[in-house]
């Protein structure tokens, strides 16, 4: 995005959507320069985490985690509950201490630096606003603690209020705001002291789906203007894909895979990443000595191995949108099954098919394709998988093809 911030919803801001007024490009550019202002010669390398480990008693929350967040990027830490996401974020902020490892912020070793001196802005899931303070006073709190001149505080707060599109709410209290508005106030407060990096711990988790969708779109647009290095924790795959430049997938305290969202989706390196990043069908199969993978109980399609030839049971993964439906074989490798359920989903239709070995396969097709095929529950159908991911069953991190 290269233009000014735009309004993304015509709804009244009192209900959590963004106002129809937008911040001018000059004002946004000015704020971006103010936010990123650093002493000449200072290094800006984003966030570096090296060999980070953390235990709580006998529970290993984080296990030898290493990654980098490039300067100016918004990177998501994505994983299920208990995967170590928030612990890593709190260690970076200095709110938790790691047993081992190093944290660097903009080129400086911050491992032993106190929280208040790390230059980190932190946005919590549940807003954490001061209820007895107005919106203006909440945003100004960190600046007042630093004893900045009143004129400078006022100018910065005014600019932040416009940036988060709450200029008309400066004298309201948190209880007079919607959840979406309160989270924008929390974000403005975190940005106020010119943080080196911004950390967000599931910032939209406490909001309803509609407001959450609006806010993550707004956050992406905001980040494209101010370019503050940001690390964003979420368990929501769609949220990570919509917001982040890069995604780091965590599981049981370890990094499973990291990279651009679409790269992870198309080329997962483990069974966990394949299953966690979107809906997927899982079929049991076997790799034979000839280097061919065949689904259990089904003669085809046979998948020819492109890697080393090892015998053994495998799991075959195929996403619902990577399966075509047809009434005839047409010479293509197919699985034959019977339609058990049809579920319209707006512009798409989910078709559930039972294979001969009683495996259920979900297929997602467009409404136009569904109407063209004239499908009905109970009738036979052929499935043509277009993209299979195969992993050894007893070694889920061992990618076959």
N, C-alpha and C positions, 0 to 999 in steps of 0.2 A: 504494500500500500504506500503510495507516494503523496496523496492528497491529504486534505484536512480530515479531522474526525467528522464522521457523518452520523446523523440520527438514524437509528435502526428500528425504531418503533414509534408509531403515532400515538401510543397509549399515554394516559396521564402518568407522569413520573411518580405520583403518590402510590401507584399500584406496583411499582418496582421496575417498570420499563424505563428506557432512557428518554430524556426530554427531546423535543423536536428541534431545539436549537443546538447548534454545533459550535465547537471552539474554532476560531479562525486559524488559518494556517500560520499566520504571523505569530499568534499567541502560542500555538503549539510548538513552533520552531524555537521561540524564545524560551519556553519552559524546558525543551529538550537541551538547549545549550546550558541553561541554569542547572539542570539536574546532573548533567555529565561533566560539569566544570571540575577540573582537577589541576593540581599544581603541575607546571611544565616539567616533563621528564618522568612523571610517575608512570609506572607500568600498569597496563590494564589487561590482564590475562584471564579474567573471569574467575571461575571457581575450579580449583584442583583438589581432588580427594585421592589420597594414596594409602592403600593397605589399611583401611579403616575397619576396626573391630570393636564390638561392644557387647558385654554380657550383663544380664540382670539375674544375679544368682547363678543358677546352672543353665539358664536359658541364653543361648547365643542369638542375640537380636540382629547383629550385623557381623558378617564373616568376610574379612579381607576384601572390602569393597574399594575399587578404584575407578575413577572417571573424571572427565573434564567437562566444564560448561564454557563454551567459547564466549568471548566478550560480546555482549549485546544480544545474545540469543536467549530464547525462552525454552527451557528444557524441562520435560516432565519426568518425575520419578513415578513409575506406574507399577502396581502390583496389588495382590490381595491383602486383606487384613493380616497383620502379623509378619509381613514380608520385610519390615525394617525401614519403610519409607520415611515416616515421621521421625524415627530415631536418628536417621542420617541428617535430616533437616535440622533437628535440634542440636546435633553435634556441630554442624557447620555454624549455627548461630551462637554456639557457646553455652547453650542451655543444658547440654549434657556433656559429659567428659568421656572420651573413648579410652579403652585400655591400650590400644595401639593405633598408629596411623597419623597422618599429617593432613591438615586443612590449609590451603593457600587461598587468599582472597586478593584479586588484582595484583598478583605477583608477590605478595607478602605472606610469610608463614604466620598464620593466625592461630595455630594450635594452642598456644599458651596465652593468647591475648584475651582479657576479660570481655564478656559479652558487650558491655557498653562502649568498648573501644574498637569493635570489629567493623563498624560501618555497615551493619546489616539492617535492612528493613524486614519486619516479620509480619505476615498477615495470617491470623488464626481462623479456624473454621467458624467459631462462634463469636466473631466480631471483636469481643473484648474491649468495647468502648466504655468510656466513663459515663455512667448514666446521669450524673449530676452536672455534666458539662454540655454546652451547646456543641453543634457540629463544628463551628469555628474554633472553639476552645479545645475540642478533641484533636483537631488537625494541628493546632498550634502547640500542643503540649510538649512535644520533643524539642521544639525550637525555644520555648520558654525555659526549659531545663538547661539548655545551653546558654541562656542569658543573652540571646541575640537582641539587637535594638528593636524597639517596638515597631518602628516604621518598616524594617526589613521583614519582621514576622508577618505584619499585615499584608505586605506585598506578596509574600510567598503563599500565604493562606488564600488570598484572593485568586492567585493564579491556579492553585491546586483545586479550589472550588470550581473554577471554570473547567479545568481539565477533566474532573470527574463528573461534570455537568450537574452540579448541585448549588449553583450560585444563589438561587432563591431560597435555600434551606439553611443558611449560615446560622440563624438564631434559633433553630429548632433543636429539640433534645432527641436522643436516640429512640426513645419510646414513641416519638411522633413520626418515625420513619418506617418505611417498609424494610423487609429483610435485604432486598437488593440494594437499597439506598444505604443502609448501615454498612454493608460490605464495601461499598464504594468509599464511604467515609474512612473505614479502616485502611483501605488501600492508600488513600490520600495521606493519612497520618503516617503510614510506613514510608511514603516517598518524601515527606517533608524534610527530614534531615539530610537529604542528598545521599542516600545509601550507596555503598559500592556495589552491593548486590541486593536483590529482593527475593525473599523466601516466602512461599505461599503454601500453607498446610491445609489441603482440601478446602479452599476458601469458599466453595459453593456447595459444600456438602449439606449444610443446614437449610438450603433453599428449595422451593418446589421446582419441578422440572422446567416449567415455562420460564421462570425468572433465571434459573441456572443457565438455560440455553442462551438467553439474552445477554447475561453477564459475561459468559465466556467469549461470545462474539465481540462484545465491547472490550474485554481485556486484550484480545488479540490485536484489535485496532489500536488500542492505547499503546501497547508494547511496540507496535510498528512505528509509532511516532517518537516515543521517548528512549527506546533501545537500552533500557537498564538491564544488565545481566540478571536473569531470573531463573529460579528453580521452583517448580510447581509440583506439589504432591497430589496424586489422585489415584483412586482405584477404578475409575471409569475410563474404559478404553476409548470411547467416542470423544470424551472430553479431552483426553491427551492428544488424540489425533487432530482435533479441531484447533487446539491452542498451540501446541508445541512445535518448535523447529526440529528438535531431536527428542527421542524417548529412550529412557533407561528402564528396562523391565527387570523387576526384582522378584525373587522367590526365596523364601526361607533365609533371608538375610544376605543373599548373594546376587550378583548381577548375572542375569541369564543372557541378556543381549542388549545392545544399544545401537542406535542409528536413527535415520529419518523414519518417520512413521510408516510411510508406504513401503520402504525397504524391509522393515520388520514384518509387515503384513504379508508381503509377497515372498520373502525368503527367511522364514523362521528357522532358527538353528536347533531348536529343541521341541519336544512334544508339548512341554508346558507353554512355551510362547505361542505355538500353533493353536492350542486350545484357548488360551487366555485372550488372544487378540481376535475376537469375533466368533460367531457361531460356526461350528464345524461338525461334520459327520465323522465318526470313528468306526472303522471296520477292522476286524481281525484278519490277518493273512499270514503268508509264509513265503520266505525267500528260499528258493531251491538252489541246488548246486550249479544250475545253469545260469544263475544270475537273474532269475525271473521272479517277480513278486506277483502272487495271485491271492485274491480275497478268498477267505475260508468258505468252502462250499460252493464257489462260483468258478466256472471255467475261464471267464474272461471279465474285464480286459486284463491281459498279461502286461506287466510293466517291466521293461528290461532295465536291469541295474546299470548305473553309470559309474559306480564306485567299486570297491573291493568286494569279491564274491565270498560272502559268509552265509552259511545256512542258519536258519532259525526263524522263530515267530516274529512277526512285525505288526505294527499298527499302521493302518492306511487312513490318511486324513484327506477329506475333500469338503470344501465349503459349499453351502447350499446354492450359491449363485454360480458355482463352477460345474454344475451338472445340467445337462440338457435333457429334455424329455422328447420322446418320439414314439410314434405308433409302430414303426418298422425298424428293423435292424439297419438297413441301408449300408451294409458292409462294414460299419464301424464297430469297434469293440464295445460291448454293452453289458449292462446288468439287467436282467429281467425281473420285474416285480409287479405288485398290484397296489393300486391307489387305495390308501386306508382313510385319508382325511384331506379335505381341501379347506384352507382358511384364507379368505380375502384380507389383504393388508393395505388398503388404499390403492396405490399405483402398482402394487405387487401382489402376488398370490403365492402362499406357501402350500406346496403339495407334499404330503407325507406318503412314502412308498414303503411297503414291506417286501423284503427280499425273501427268497426261498429258505434261507437259514434263520428267518424271523428277525433279521436285523432291520431296524427302522432307519430310513434315509429321508432327510428333509431337503426339499428342492425349492428354490425361490426363482420364480419366473415373472416376467412382466404381465400385466393384465391383458395386453394385446396378444401376447403369445398364448396365454391361457385360453382366450376366446378363440384363437386360431386353431388350437388343438382340440377344443370342445371336450375337455376332460370331465370325467364323472367318477365318483367314488365307487370302488369295487372293480373297476375295469383294469385289464393288464396294461402295462406300460414298459417301455425300455428306457434305461438311464445311460447316458453317455457322459462319463466324467471327463472334464477337460484339464484339470490340474490336480495331481495327487502329490501329497507329501507323505513320505514313508520313513518310519523310525523303528529300530529294533525294540521289541516289546520289553526286554529286560534291561535295555540301555536307552532310556528315552532321550538322552542327549547325543546319541549316535545316529546321525542323519544318514539315511540310505540314499534317497534321491530327493 
